[in-house]
């Protein structure tokens, strides 16, 4: 894996994580859902 690929993967993971956190805040999920979001 090149450095560029690693950076791309990390940025994607951060973007997906932020997306899920935003959804969680907007939806105000039940505790089970919050646990799932934090694992991602």
C-alpha positions as CSV (number, residue, x, y, z in Angstrom):
1,X,0.0,0.0,0.0
2,X,1.3,3.4,-0.9
3,X,1.1,6.4,1.4
4,X,-1.5,8.0,-0.8
5,X,-3.7,5.0,-0.6
6,X,-3.4,4.9,3.2
7,X,-4.3,8.6,3.5
8,X,-7.3,8.0,1.2
9,X,-8.5,5.1,3.3
10,X,-8.1,7.1,6.6
11,X,-9.9,10.1,5.1
12,X,-12.8,7.8,4.0
13,X,-13.1,6.3,7.4
14,X,-13.1,9.7,9.0
15,X,-15.8,10.9,6.6
16,X,-18.0,7.8,7.2
17,X,-17.5,8.2,10.9
18,X,-18.5,11.8,10.9
19,X,-21.5,11.0,8.7
20,X,-22.7,8.3,11.1
21,X,-22.1,10.6,14.1
22,X,-24.2,13.4,12.4
23,X,-27.0,10.9,11.7
24,X,-26.9,9.8,15.3
25,X,-27.2,13.3,16.6
26,X,-30.0,14.2,14.2
27,X,-31.9,11.0,14.9
28,X,-31.2,10.9,18.7
29,X,-31.0,7.1,18.6
30,X,-31.7,4.5,21.3
31,X,-28.7,3.4,23.4
32,X,-28.2,0.3,21.2
33,X,-27.9,2.4,18.1
34,X,-25.4,4.8,19.8
35,X,-23.2,1.8,20.6
36,X,-23.2,0.7,17.0
37,X,-22.3,4.1,15.7
38,X,-19.4,4.4,18.2
39,X,-18.0,1.0,16.9
40,X,-17.8,2.2,13.3
